[in-house]
Amino acid sequence: MSDLAGIAFTSAGFILTILTVLITFKANSKKEKRIKDYDSALSLFFNTPLYSTATHILKNCIKILLVVALVSFLLKAFSKSINVEILFSLLFAPLILITMALVRCVIILGKILKLQNVE
């Protein structure tokens, strides 16, 4: 449980860093009237609804990972009173949630990188 909590906290910090970088770059981008006037595809991305969708997904991933970490720490604290078989079966839900959150973030980052290379 403590390993899963550590992974969840580390992953949440990683995603928070990505979100901070995206927000910082967004602050430096200008809104243009025509698509041809944008310097890069990333500047165009910042001024579309896809930016808000991506940041929303990343924020929710952070929330999920923090909840998983806190619940894992609580389960570890009370693990002496929980049966070992039940505790082992409770490991699968956090593992699946962590994996799903990280996969969503990797997909979003992959699409952003692909958008940058399409210029």
C-alpha distances in whole Angstrom, upper triangle without the diagonal:
4,5,5,6,9,10,11,12,14,15,16,18,20,21,22,24,26,27,28,30,31,33,34,36,37,39,41,42,45,46,49,52,52,49,51,51,47,47,44,42,39,41,42,39,38,41,40,38,35,34,33,32,30,29,28,25,24,23,22,19,18,18,16,13,14,13,10,9,10,9,5,7,9,7,6,10,11,9,13,15,13,14,12,14,13,9,9,11,9,7,10,11,9,10,13,14,13,15,18,18,18,21,23,23,24,27,28,28,30,32,33,34,36,38,39,40,42,45
4,5,5,6,9,10,10,12,14,15,17,18,20,21,23,24,25,27,29,30,31,33,35,36,37,39,41,44,45,48,51,51,49,51,50,47,46,43,41,38,40,42,38,37,40,40,38,35,34,33,32,29,28,28,26,23,23,22,19,18,18,16,13,13,14,11,8,10,10,7,6,10,9,7,10,12,11,14,16,15,17,15,17,16,12,13,15,13,11,14,14,11,12,16,15,14,16,19,18,18,21,23,23,24,27,28,28,30,32,33,33,36,37,38,39,42,44
4,5,5,6,9,10,11,12,14,15,16,18,20,21,23,24,26,27,29,30,32,33,35,36,38,39,43,44,47,49,49,47,49,48,45,44,41,39,36,39,40,36,36,39,38,37,34,33,32,30,28,27,27,24,22,22,21,18,17,18,16,13,14,15,11,9,12,12,9,10,13,12,10,13,16,14,17,19,18,19,17,18,17,14,13,15,14,10,13,14,11,10,14,14,12,14,17,17,16,19,21,21,21,24,26,25,27,30,30,30,33,35,35,36,39,41
4,5,5,6,9,10,10,12,14,15,16,18,20,21,22,24,26,27,28,30,32,33,34,36,37,41,42,45,47,47,44,46,46,43,42,39,37,34,36,37,34,33,36,36,34,31,30,29,27,25,24,24,21,19,20,18,15,15,15,13,10,11,12,8,7,10,10,7,9,12,11,10,14,16,14,18,19,17,19,17,17,16,13,12,14,11,8,10,11,7,7,11,11,8,11,14,13,13,16,18,18,19,22,23,23,25,27,28,29,31,33,33,35,37,40
4,5,5,6,9,10,10,12,14,15,16,18,20,21,22,24,26,27,28,30,31,33,35,36,40,41,44,46,46,44,46,46,42,41,39,37,34,36,37,33,33,36,35,33,31,29,28,27,25,23,23,21,19,18,17,14,13,13,12,9,8,9,7,4,7,8,6,6,10,10,10,12,14,14,17,19,18,20,18,19,18,14,15,16,13,11,13,12,9,10,13,12,10,13,15,14,14,18,19,18,20,23,23,23,26,28,28,29,32,33,34,35,38,40
4,5,5,6,8,10,11,12,14,15,17,19,20,21,23,24,26,27,29,30,32,34,35,39,40,43,46,46,43,45,45,41,40,37,36,33,35,36,33,32,35,35,33,31,29,28,27,25,23,23,21,19,19,18,15,14,15,14,10,10,12,10,7,10,12,9,9,13,14,12,14,17,17,20,22,21,23,21,22,21,17,17,19,16,14,15,15,12,12,15,14,11,14,16,15,14,18,19,18,19,22,23,22,25,27,27,28,30,32,32,34,37,39
4,6,5,6,8,10,10,12,14,15,17,18,20,21,23,24,26,27,28,30,32,33,37,38,41,43,43,41,43,42,39,38,35,33,30,32,34,30,30,33,32,31,28,27,26,25,22,21,21,19,17,17,17,13,12,14,12,9,10,12,10,8,12,13,11,12,15,15,15,17,20,19,22,24,22,24,22,22,21,18,17,18,16,13,14,14,10,10,12,11,8,10,13,12,11,14,16,15,16,19,20,19,21,24,24,25,27,29,29,31,33,36
4,5,5,6,9,10,10,12,14,15,16,18,20,21,22,24,26,27,28,31,32,35,36,39,41,41,39,41,41,37,37,34,32,29,31,32,28,28,31,30,28,26,24,24,22,20,19,18,16,14,14,13,10,9,10,9,5,7,9,7,5,9,11,9,11,14,14,14,17,19,19,22,24,22,24,22,23,21,18,18,18,15,13,14,12,9,9,11,9,6,10,12,10,10,13,14,13,15,18,18,18,21,23,23,24,27,28,29,31,33,35
4,5,5,6,9,10,10,12,14,15,16,18,20,21,22,24,26,27,29,31,34,35,38,41,41,39,41,40,37,36,33,32,29,30,32,29,27,31,30,29,26,24,24,23,20,19,19,17,14,14,14,11,9,10,10,7,6,10,9,6,9,12,11,11,14,16,15,17,20,20,23,25,24,26,24,25,23,20,20,21,18,16,17,16,12,13,15,13,10,13,15,12,12,16,17,15,17,20,20,19,22,24,24,25,28,29,29,31,34,35
4,5,5,6,9,10,11,13,14,15,17,19,20,21,23,24,26,28,29,33,34,37,40,40,38,40,39,35,34,31,30,27,29,31,27,26,30,30,29,26,24,24,23,20,19,19,18,14,15,15,12,10,13,13,9,10,13,12,10,13,15,14,14,18,19,18,20,23,23,26,28,26,28,26,27,26,22,22,23,20,18,19,18,14,14,16,14,11,13,15,13,11,15,16,14,15,18,18,17,20,23,22,22,25,27,27,29,31,33
4,5,5,6,8,10,11,12,14,15,17,18,20,21,23,24,26,27,31,32,35,37,37,35,37,36,33,32,29,27,24,26,28,24,24,27,27,25,23,21,21,20,17,16,16,14,11,12,13,9,8,11,11,7,9,12,11,10,13,15,14,16,19,19,19,22,24,24,27,29,27,29,27,27,26,23,22,22,20,17,17,16,13,12,14,12,8,10,12,9,8,11,12,10,12,15,15,14,17,19,19,20,22,24,24,26,28,30
4,5,5,6,9,10,10,12,14,15,16,18,20,21,22,25,26,29,30,33,36,36,34,36,36,32,31,29,27,24,26,27,24,22,26,25,24,21,19,19,18,15,14,14,13,9,9,10,7,5,8,9,6,7,10,10,9,12,14,14,15,18,19,20,21,24,24,28,29,27,29,28,28,26,24,23,23,21,18,19,17,13,14,15,12,10,12,13,9,9,13,13,11,13,16,15,15,18,20,19,20,23,24,24,27,29,31
4,5,5,6,9,10,10,12,14,15,16,18,20,21,23,25,28,30,33,36,36,34,36,35,31,30,28,27,23,25,27,24,22,26,26,25,23,20,20,20,17,15,16,15,11,11,13,11,8,11,12,10,10,13,14,12,14,17,17,17,20,22,21,23,26,26,29,31,30,32,30,31,29,26,26,27,24,21,22,20,17,17,18,16,13,15,16,13,12,15,15,12,14,18,16,15,19,21,19,20,24,24,24,26,29,30
4,5,5,6,9,10,11,13,14,15,17,19,20,22,23,27,28,31,34,34,32,33,33,29,28,25,24,21,23,25,21,21,24,24,23,21,18,19,19,15,14,16,14,10,12,14,11,9,13,14,11,12,16,15,14,17,20,19,20,23,24,24,26,28,28,32,33,32,33,32,32,31,28,27,27,25,22,22,21,18,17,18,16,13,14,15,12,10,13,13,10,11,15,14,12,15,18,16,17,20,21,21,23,26,27
4,5,5,6,9,10,11,12,14,15,16,18,20,21,25,26,29,31,32,29,31,31,27,26,23,22,19,21,22,19,18,21,21,20,17,15,15,15,12,10,12,10,7,8,10,8,7,10,11,10,11,14,15,14,17,19,19,20,23,24,25,26,29,29,33,34,32,34,32,32,31,28,27,27,25,22,22,20,17,17,17,14,12,13,13,10,9,11,11,7,10,13,11,10,14,15,14,16,19,19,19,22,24,26
4,5,5,6,9,10,10,12,14,15,17,19,20,23,25,28,31,32,30,32,31,27,26,24,23,19,21,22,19,18,21,21,20,18,15,15,15,13,10,12,12,8,8,11,9,7,10,12,11,11,15,16,15,17,20,20,21,23,25,25,27,29,30,33,34,33,35,34,34,32,29,29,29,26,24,24,22,19,20,20,17,15,16,16,13,12,15,14,11,13,16,14,13,17,18,16,18,21,21,21,24,26,27
4,5,5,6,9,10,10,12,14,15,17,19,22,24,27,30,31,29,30,29,25,24,22,21,18,19,21,19,17,21,21,21,19,16,16,17,14,12,14,14,10,11,14,13,11,14,16,14,15,18,19,18,20,23,23,23,26,28,27,29,32,32,36,37,36,38,36,37,35,32,32,32,29,27,27,25,22,22,22,20,17,18,18,15,14,16,15,12,14,16,14,12,16,17,15,16,20,20,19,22,24,25
4,5,5,6,9,10,11,12,14,16,17,20,22,25,28,28,25,27,26,23,22,19,18,14,16,18,15,14,18,18,18,16,13,14,14,11,10,13,12,8,10,13,12,11,14,16,15,16,19,20,19,22,24,24,25,28,29,29,31,34,34,37,39,37,39,37,37,35,33,32,32,29,27,27,25,22,22,22,19,17,17,17,14,12,14,13,9,11,13,11,9,12,14,12,13,16,16,16,18,21,22
4,5,5,6,9,10,10,12,15,15,19,20,23,26,27,25,27,26,22,22,19,18,14,16,17,14,13,16,16,16,14,11,11,12,9,7,10,10,7,8,11,11,10,13,15,14,15,18,19,19,21,24,24,25,27,29,30,31,34,34,38,39,37,39,38,38,36,33,33,33,30,28,27,25,22,23,22,19,17,18,17,14,13,15,13,10,13,14,11,10,14,15,12,14,18,17,17,20,22,23
4,5,5,6,9,10,11,13,15,18,20,23,26,27,25,27,26,22,21,20,19,15,16,18,16,13,17,18,18,16,13,13,15,12,10,13,14,10,11,14,14,12,15,18,17,17,20,22,21,23,25,26,26,29,31,31,32,35,36,39,40,39,41,40,40,38,36,35,35,32,30,30,28,25,25,25,22,20,22,21,17,17,19,17,14,16,18,15,13,17,18,15,16,20,19,18,21,24,24
4,5,5,6,8,10,11,13,16,18,21,25,25,23,25,23,20,18,17,16,13,13,16,14,12,16,17,18,16,13,14,16,13,11,14,15,12,13,17,16,15,18,20,19,20,23,24,23,26,28,28,29,32,33,34,35,38,38,42,43,42,43,42,42,40,38,37,37,34,32,32,30,27,27,27,24,22,22,22,18,17,19,17,14,15,17,14,12,15,16,13,14,17,16,15,18,21,21
4,5,5,6,9,10,11,14,16,19,22,22,20,22,21,17,17,15,14,10,11,13,11,9,12,13,14,12,9,11,12,10,8,12,13,10,12,15,15,15,18,20,19,20,23,24,24,26,29,29,30,33,34,35,36,39,39,43,44,42,44,43,43,41,38,38,37,34,32,32,29,27,27,26,23,22,22,21,18,17,18,16,13,14,15,12,10,14,13,10,12,15,14,13,17,18,19
4,5,5,6,9,10,13,15,18,21,22,21,23,21,18,18,16,16,12,12,14,12,9,12,14,14,13,10,10,13,11,8,12,14,12,12,16,16,15,18,20,20,21,23,25,25,26,29,30,31,33,35,35,37,39,40,43,44,43,45,44,44,42,39,39,38,36,34,33,31,28,29,28,25,23,24,23,20,19,21,18,15,17,18,15,14,17,17,14,16,19,17,16,20,21,21
4,5,5,7,9,13,15,18,22,23,21,23,21,18,17,16,16,13,12,15,14,11,14,16,17,16,13,14,16,14,12,16,17,15,15,19,19,18,20,23,23,23,26,27,27,29,31,32,32,35,37,37,38,41,42,45,46,45,47,46,46,44,42,41,41,38,36,36,34,31,31,31,28,26,27,26,22,22,23,21,18,19,20,17,16,19,19,15,17,20,18,17,20,22,21
4,5,5,6,10,13,16,19,20,18,19,18,14,13,12,13,9,8,12,11,8,11,14,16,15,11,13,16,14,13,16,18,16,17,20,20,20,22,25,24,25,28,29,29,31,34,34,35,37,39,39,41,43,44,47,49,47,49,48,48,46,43,43,42,40,37,37,35,32,32,31,29,27,27,26,23,22,23,21,18,19,19,16,14,17,16,13,14,17,15,13,17,18,18
4,5,5,8,10,13,17,18,16,18,16,13,13,12,12,9,8,10,9,6,8,11,13,12,9,11,14,12,11,14,16,15,16,19,20,20,22,24,25,25,28,29,30,31,34,35,35,37,39,40,41,44,44,48,49,47,49,48,48,46,44,43,42,40,38,37,35,32,32,32,29,27,28,26,23,23,23,21,18,20,20,16,15,18,17,13,15,18,15,14,18,19,18
4,6,8,10,14,17,19,18,20,18,15,15,15,15,12,10,13,13,9,11,14,15,16,12,13,17,16,14,17,19,18,18,21,22,21,23,26,26,27,29,31,31,32,35,36,36,38,41,41,42,45,46,49,50,49,51,50,50,48,45,45,45,42,40,39,37,34,35,34,31,30,30,29,26,25,26,24,21,23,23,19,19,21,20,17,19,21,19,18,21,22,21
4,7,10,13,17,18,17,18,15,13,12,13,14,11,9,12,13,10,11,15,17,17,14,16,19,18,16,20,22,20,21,24,25,24,26,29,29,29,32,34,34,35,38,39,39,41,43,44,45,48,48,52,53,52,54,52,52,50,48,48,47,44,42,42,39,37,37,36,33,32,32,31,28,27,28,26,23,24,24,21,19,22,20,17,18,21,18,16,20,21,19
4,7,9,13,14,14,15,12,9,9,10,11,9,6,9,10,7,8,12,15,15,12,15,18,17,16,19,21,20,21,24,25,25,27,30,30,30,33,35,35,36,39,40,41,43,44,45,47,49,50,53,54,53,54,53,53,51,49,48,47,45,43,42,40,37,37,36,33,32,32,31,28,27,27,25,22,23,23,19,18,20,19,15,17,19,16,14,18,18,16
4,6,10,12,12,13,10,8,9,11,12,11,7,9,11,9,8,12,15,16,14,16,19,19,18,21,23,23,24,27,28,28,30,32,33,33,36,37,38,39,42,43,44,46,47,48,50,52,53,56,57,55,57,56,56,54,52,51,50,48,46,45,42,40,40,39,36,35,35,33,30,30,30,28,25,26,26,22,21,23,21,18,20,21,18,16,20,20,17
4,7,9,10,12,9,8,11,12,12,12,8,8,10,9,6,10,13,15,13,15,18,18,18,21,23,23,24,26,28,28,30,32,33,34,36,38,39,40,42,43,45,46,48,49,50,53,53,57,58,56,58,57,56,54,52,52,50,48,46,45,42,40,41,39,36,35,35,33,31,31,30,27,26,27,26,22,22,24,21,18,20,21,18,17,20,20,18
4,6,7,9,6,6,10,11,12,13,9,9,12,11,9,11,15,16,16,18,20,21,21,23,26,26,27,29,31,31,33,35,36,37,39,41,42,43,45,47,48,50,51,52,54,56,56,60,61,59,61,59,59,57,55,54,53,50,49,47,45,43,43,41,39,38,38,35,33,33,32,30,28,29,27,24,24,25,22,20,21,22,18,18,20,19,17
4,7,9,7,9,12,14,14,16,12,11,14,14,11,12,16,18,17,19,22,23,23,25,27,28,29,31,33,34,35,37,38,40,42,43,44,46,47,49,50,52,53,55,56,58,59,62,63,61,63,62,61,58,57,56,55,52,51,49,47,45,45,43,41,40,40,37,35,35,34,31,30,31,29,26,26,27,24,22,24,24,20,20,22,21,18
4,5,6,8,11,13,13,15,12,10,13,14,11,12,16,17,18,20,22,22,24,26,27,28,30,32,33,34,36,38,39,40,42,44,45,46,48,49,51,53,54,55,57,59,59,63,63,61,63,61,60,58,57,56,54,52,51,49,46,45,45,43,40,40,39,37,35,35,34,31,30,30,28,25,25,26,22,21,22,22,18,18,20,18,16
4,5,6,9,10,9,12,10,7,11,12,10,11,14,15,16,18,20,20,22,24,25,26,28,30,31,32,34,36,37,38,40,41,42,44,46,47,49,51,52,53,55,57,57,61,61,59,60,59,58,56,54,53,52,50,48,46,44,43,42,40,38,37,36,34,32,32,30,28,27,27,25,22,22,22,19,17,19,18,14,15,17,14,12
4,6,8,9,10,13,11,10,13,15,13,14,18,18,19,22,23,23,25,27,28,29,31,33,33,35,37,38,39,41,43,44,45,47,49,49,51,53,54,55,57,59,59,63,64,61,63,61,60,58,57,56,54,52,50,48,46,45,44,42,40,40,38,36,35,34,33,30,29,29,27,24,24,24,21,19,20,19,15,15,16,14,11
4,6,9,11,13,10,9,13,14,12,14,18,19,18,21,23,23,24,27,28,28,30,33,33,34,36,38,39,40,43,44,44,46,48,49,51,53,54,55,57,59,59,63,64,61,63,62,61,59,57,56,55,53,51,49,47,45,45,43,41,40,39,37,35,34,33,31,29,29,28,25,24,24,22,19,20,20,16,16,18,16,13
4,6,7,9,6,6,10,11,10,12,16,16,15,18,20,20,21,24,25,25,27,29,30,31,33,35,35,37,39,40,41,43,45,45,47,49,50,51,53,55,55,59,60,58,59,58,57,55,53,52,51,49,47,46,44,42,41,40,37,36,35,34,31,31,30,27,26,26,24,21,21,21,19,16,17,17,13,12,15,13,11
4,7,8,7,8,11,12,12,15,18,18,17,20,22,21,22,25,26,25,27,30,30,31,34,35,35,37,39,40,41,43,45,45,47,49,50,51,53,55,55,59,60,58,59,58,57,55,53,52,51,49,47,45,44,42,41,40,38,36,35,34,31,30,30,28,25,25,24,21,20,20,18,16,16,16,13,11,13,13,9
4,5,5,7,9,10,12,13,17,15,15,18,20,18,19,23,23,22,25,27,27,28,31,32,32,34,37,37,38,40,42,42,44,46,47,48,50,52,52,56,57,55,56,54,54,52,50,49,48,46,44,42,40,38,38,36,34,33,32,30,28,27,26,24,22,21,20,18,16,17,15,12,12,12,9,7,10,9,7
4,5,5,6,9,10,11,14,12,12,16,17,15,17,20,20,20,23,25,25,26,29,30,30,32,35,35,36,38,40,40,42,44,45,46,48,50,50,54,55,53,54,52,51,50,48,46,45,43,41,39,38,36,35,33,32,30,29,27,26,24,23,21,19,19,18,15,14,14,12,9,10,10,6,6,8,7,6
4,5,5,6,9,10,13,11,10,13,15,13,14,17,18,17,20,22,22,23,26,27,27,29,31,32,33,35,37,37,39,41,42,43,45,47,47,51,52,50,51,49,49,47,45,44,43,41,39,37,35,33,33,31,29,28,27,25,23,22,21,19,17,17,16,13,12,13,11,7,9,10,7,6,9,10,9
4,5,5,7,9,12,12,10,13,16,14,15,18,19,19,21,23,24,24,27,29,29,30,33,34,35,37,39,39,41,43,44,45,47,49,49,53,54,52,53,52,51,49,47,47,46,43,41,40,38,36,35,34,32,30,30,28,26,25,24,22,20,20,19,16,15,16,14,11,13,14,10,9,13,13,11
4,5,5,7,10,10,9,13,14,14,15,18,19,19,21,24,24,25,28,29,30,31,34,35,36,38,39,40,42,44,45,46,48,50,50,54,54,52,54,52,52,50,48,47,46,43,42,40,38,36,36,34,32,31,30,28,26,25,24,22,20,21,19,16,16,17,14,11,13,13,10,10,13,12,11
4,5,5,8,7,6,10,11,10,12,14,15,16,18,20,20,22,24,25,26,28,30,31,32,34,36,36,38,40,41,42,44,46,46,50,51,49,50,49,48,46,44,43,42,40,38,36,34,32,32,30,28,27,26,24,22,22,21,18,16,17,15,12,12,14,11,8,11,12,8,9,13,12,12
4,6,8,8,5,8,11,10,10,13,15,15,16,19,20,21,23,25,25,27,29,30,31,33,35,36,37,39,40,41,43,45,46,49,50,48,50,48,48,46,44,43,42,40,38,36,34,32,32,31,28,27,27,25,22,22,22,19,17,18,17,14,14,16,13,10,13,15,11,12,15,15,15
4,7,8,7,9,12,12,13,15,17,17,19,21,22,23,25,27,28,29,31,33,34,35,37,38,40,41,43,44,46,48,48,52,52,50,52,51,50,48,46,46,44,42,40,39,36,35,35,33,30,30,30,27,25,25,25,21,20,21,20,16,17,19,16,13,16,17,14,14,18,17,16
4,5,6,8,9,11,12,13,15,16,18,20,21,22,24,25,27,28,30,31,33,34,36,37,39,40,42,43,45,47,47,51,51,49,50,49,49,46,45,44,42,40,39,37,34,33,33,31,29,28,28,25,23,24,23,19,19,20,18,15,16,17,14,13,16,16,13,15,18,17,16
4,5,5,6,9,10,11,13,14,16,17,19,20,21,23,25,26,27,29,31,32,33,35,37,38,39,41,43,44,45,48,48,46,48,47,46,43,42,42,40,37,36,34,32,31,31,29,26,26,26,23,21,22,21,18,17,19,17,14,16,18,14,14,17,17,15,17,20,19,19
4,6,5,6,9,10,11,12,14,15,16,18,20,21,23,24,26,27,29,30,32,33,35,36,37,39,41,42,42,46,47,44,46,45,43,41,40,39,37,35,34,32,29,28,28,26,23,23,23,20,18,19,18,14,14,16,13,10,12,14,11,10,14,14,12,14,17,16,17
4,5,5,6,8,10,11,12,14,15,17,18,20,21,23,25,26,27,29,30,32,33,35,36,38,39,41,41,45,46,44,45,44,43,41,39,39,37,35,33,32,29,28,28,26,23,23,23,20,18,18,18,15,13,15,14,10,12,14,11,10,13,15,12,14,17,17,18
4,5,5,6,9,10,10,12,14,15,16,18,20,21,23,24,26,27,29,30,32,33,34,36,38,39,40,44,44,42,44,43,42,40,38,38,36,34,32,31,28,27,27,25,22,22,23,20,17,19,19,15,14,17,16,12,14,17,14,13,17,18,16,17,21,21,21
4,6,5,6,9,10,11,12,14,15,17,18,20,21,23,24,26,27,28,30,32,33,35,36,38,38,42,42,40,41,41,40,37,36,35,33,31,30,28,25,24,25,22,20,20,20,17,15,16,16,12,12,15,13,10,13,15,13,12,16,17,15,18,21,20,22
4,5,5,6,9,10,11,13,14,15,17,19,20,21,23,25,26,27,29,30,31,33,35,36,37,40,41,39,40,39,38,36,34,34,32,30,28,27,24,23,23,21,18,18,18,15,13,13,13,10,9,11,10,7,9,12,10,10,13,14,13,15,18,19,20
4,5,5,6,9,10,11,12,14,15,17,18,20,21,23,24,26,27,29,30,32,33,35,36,39,40,38,40,39,38,36,34,34,32,30,28,27,24,22,23,22,18,18,19,16,13,14,15,12,10,13,13,10,11,14,13,12,15,17,16,17,20,21,22
4,5,5,6,9,10,11,12,14,16,17,18,20,21,23,24,26,27,29,30,32,33,34,38,38,36,38,37,36,34,32,32,31,28,27,25,22,21,22,20,17,17,18,15,13,14,15,12,11,15,14,11,14,16,15,15,18,20,19,20,23,24,25
4,5,5,6,9,10,11,12,14,15,16,18,20,21,22,24,26,27,28,30,32,32,36,36,34,35,34,34,31,30,29,28,25,24,22,20,18,19,17,14,14,14,12,9,11,11,8,8,11,11,9,11,14,13,14,17,18,18,20,22,23,25
4,5,5,6,9,10,11,12,14,15,17,19,20,21,23,25,26,27,29,31,31,35,35,33,35,34,33,31,29,29,28,25,23,22,20,18,18,17,14,13,14,12,8,10,11,8,7,10,11,9,10,13,14,13,16,18,18,19,22,23,25
4,5,5,6,9,10,11,13,14,15,17,19,20,21,23,24,26,27,29,30,34,34,32,34,33,33,31,29,29,28,25,24,23,20,18,19,18,14,14,16,14,10,12,14,11,10,14,15,12,14,17,17,16,19,21,21,22,25,26,28
4,5,5,6,9,10,11,12,14,15,16,18,20,21,22,24,26,27,28,31,32,30,32,31,30,28,26,26,25,22,21,20,17,15,17,15,12,12,14,12,9,11,13,10,10,14,15,13,15,18,18,18,21,23,23,24,27,28,30
4,5,5,6,9,10,10,12,14,15,16,18,20,21,22,24,26,26,30,30,28,30,29,28,26,24,24,23,20,19,18,15,13,14,13,9,9,10,9,5,8,10,8,8,11,13,12,13,16,17,17,19,21,22,23,26,27,29
4,5,5,6,9,10,11,12,14,15,17,18,20,21,23,25,25,29,30,28,30,29,29,27,24,24,24,21,19,19,16,14,15,15,11,10,13,12,8,10,13,11,10,13,15,14,15,18,19,19,21,23,24,24,27,29,30
4,6,5,6,9,10,11,12,14,16,17,18,20,21,23,24,27,28,26,28,28,28,25,23,24,23,19,19,18,15,13,15,15,11,11,14,13,10,12,15,13,13,17,18,17,18,21,22,22,24,26,26,28,30,32,33
4,6,5,6,9,10,11,12,14,15,16,18,20,21,22,25,26,24,25,25,25,22,20,20,19,16,15,15,12,9,12,11,7,8,11,10,8,11,13,12,12,16,17,17,18,21,22,22,24,26,27,28,31,32,34
4,5,5,6,9,10,10,12,14,15,16,18,20,20,24,25,23,25,24,24,22,19,19,19,16,14,14,12,9,10,11,8,6,10,10,7,9,13,12,12,15,17,17,18,20,22,22,24,26,27,28,30,32,34
4,5,5,6,9,10,11,12,14,15,17,19,19,23,24,22,25,24,25,22,20,20,20,17,16,16,14,11,13,14,11,10,14,14,11,13,16,16,15,18,20,20,20,23,25,24,26,29,29,30,33,35,36
4,5,5,6,8,10,11,12,14,15,17,18,21,21,20,22,22,22,20,17,19,18,14,14,15,12,9,12,13,10,10,14,14,12,15,17,17,17,20,22,21,23,25,27,27,29,31,32,33,35,37,39
4,6,5,6,9,10,10,12,14,15,16,19,20,18,20,19,19,17,15,15,15,11,10,11,9,6,9,10,8,8,11,12,11,13,16,16,16,19,21,21,22,25,26,27,28,30,32,33,35,36,39
4,6,5,6,9,10,11,12,14,15,18,20,18,20,20,20,18,15,16,16,13,12,13,12,8,11,13,11,10,13,15,13,14,17,18,18,20,22,23,23,26,27,28,29,31,33,33,35,37,40
4,5,5,6,9,10,11,13,14,17,18,17,20,20,21,18,15,17,18,14,13,15,13,11,14,16,13,13,17,17,16,17,21,21,21,23,25,25,26,29,30,30,32,34,35,36,38,40,42
4,5,5,6,8,10,11,12,15,15,14,17,17,18,15,12,14,14,10,11,13,11,9,12,14,12,13,16,17,16,18,21,21,22,24,26,26,27,30,31,32,33,36,37,38,40,42,44
4,5,5,6,9,10,10,14,15,13,15,15,16,14,10,12,13,9,9,11,10,8,10,13,12,12,15,17,16,17,20,21,21,23,26,26,27,29,31,32,33,35,37,38,39,41,44
4,5,5,6,9,10,13,14,14,16,16,18,16,12,14,16,12,12,15,14,11,14,17,15,15,18,20,19,20,23,24,24,26,28,29,29,32,34,34,35,37,39,39,41,43,46
4,5,5,6,8,11,12,12,15,15,17,15,12,15,16,12,13,16,15,13,16,18,17,17,20,22,21,22,25,26,26,28,31,31,32,34,36,36,38,40,41,42,44,46,48
4,5,5,6,9,10,9,11,12,13,11,8,11,12,9,10,13,13,11,14,17,16,16,19,21,21,22,25,26,26,28,30,31,32,34,36,37,38,40,42,43,44,46,49
4,5,5,8,10,10,12,12,14,13,9,11,14,11,11,15,15,13,15,18,18,17,20,22,22,23,26,27,27,29,31,32,33,35,37,37,38,41,42,43,45,47,49
4,6,8,9,10,13,14,17,15,12,15,17,14,14,18,18,16,18,21,20,20,23,25,25,26,29,30,30,32,34,35,35,38,40,40,41,43,45,45,47,50,52
4,6,6,7,10,12,14,12,10,14,15,13,14,18,17,16,19,22,21,21,24,26,26,27,30,31,31,33,36,36,37,39,41,42,43,45,47,48,49,51,54
4,5,5,8,8,11,10,7,10,13,11,12,16,16,15,17,20,20,21,23,25,25,27,29,30,31,33,35,36,37,38,41,41,42,45,46,47,49,51,53
4,6,8,9,12,12,10,13,15,14,15,19,20,19,21,24,24,24,27,29,29,30,33,34,35,36,39,40,40,42,44,45,46,48,50,51,52,54,57
4,7,9,12,11,10,13,15,14,16,19,20,20,22,24,24,25,28,29,30,31,34,35,36,37,39,41,41,43,45,46,47,49,51,52,54,56,58
4,6,9,7,6,10,11,10,13,16,16,17,19,21,22,23,25,26,27,29,31,32,33,35,37,38,39,41,43,44,45,47,48,50,51,53,56
4,6,5,6,9,10,11,13,15,17,18,19,21,22,23,25,27,28,30,31,33,34,36,37,39,40,41,43,45,46,47,49,51,52,54,57
4,5,5,6,9,10,11,14,16,16,17,20,21,22,23,25,27,28,29,31,33,33,35,37,38,39,42,43,44,45,47,49,50,52,55
4,5,5,6,9,10,12,14,16,16,18,20,21,22,24,26,27,28,30,32,33,34,36,37,38,40,42,43,44,46,48,49,50,54
4,5,5,6,9,11,12,14,15,17,18,20,21,22,24,26,27,28,30,31,33,35,36,37,39,41,42,43,45,47,48,49,52
4,5,5,7,10,11,12,13,15,16,17,19,21,22,23,25,27,28,29,31,33,34,35,37,39,40,41,43,44,46,48,50
4,5,5,8,10,11,11,14,16,16,17,20,21,22,23,26,27,28,30,32,33,33,36,37,38,39,42,43,44,46,49
4,5,6,8,10,11,12,14,16,16,18,20,21,22,24,26,27,28,30,32,33,34,36,37,38,40,42,43,45,48
4,6,6,8,9,11,12,13,15,16,18,20,21,22,24,25,27,29,30,31,33,35,36,37,39,40,42,43,46
4,6,6,6,9,10,11,12,15,16,17,18,20,22,23,25,26,27,29,31,32,33,35,37,38,39,41,44
4,6,5,6,9,10,10,12,14,15,16,18,20,21,22,24,26,27,28,30,31,32,34,36,37,39,42
4,5,5,6,9,10,11,12,14,15,17,19,20,21,23,24,26,27,29,30,31,33,35,36,38,41
4,5,5,6,8,10,10,12,14,15,17,18,20,21,23,24,26,27,28,30,32,33,35,36,39
4,6,5,6,9,10,11,12,14,16,16,18,20,21,22,24,26,27,28,30,32,33,35,37
4,6,5,6,9,10,10,12,14,15,16,18,20,21,23,24,26,27,29,30,31,33,36
4,5,5,6,9,10,11,12,14,15,17,18,20,21,23,24,26,27,29,30,32,35
4,6,5,6,9,10,11,12,14,16,17,18,20,21,22,24,26,27,29,30,33
4,6,5,6,9,10,10,12,14,15,16,18,20,21,22,24,26,27,28,31
4,5,5,6,9,10,11,12,14,15,17,19,20,21,23,25,26,27,30
4,6,5,6,9,10,11,12,14,16,17,18,20,21,23,25,26,29
4,5,5,6,9,10,10,12,14,15,16,18,20,21,22,24,27
4,5,5,6,9,10,10,12,14,15,16,18,20,21,22,25
4,5,5,6,9,10,11,12,14,15,17,19,20,21,24
4,5,5,6,8,10,11,12,14,15,17,19,20,23
4,5,5,6,9,10,10,12,14,15,16,18,21
4,6,5,6,9,10,10,12,14,15,17,20
4,5,5,6,9,10,11,13,14,16,18
4,5,5,6,8,10,11,12,14,17
4,5,5,6,9,10,11,12,15
4,5,5,6,9,10,11,13
4,5,5,6,9,10,12
4,5,5,6,9,11
4,5,5,6,10
4,6,5,7
4,6,6
4,6
4
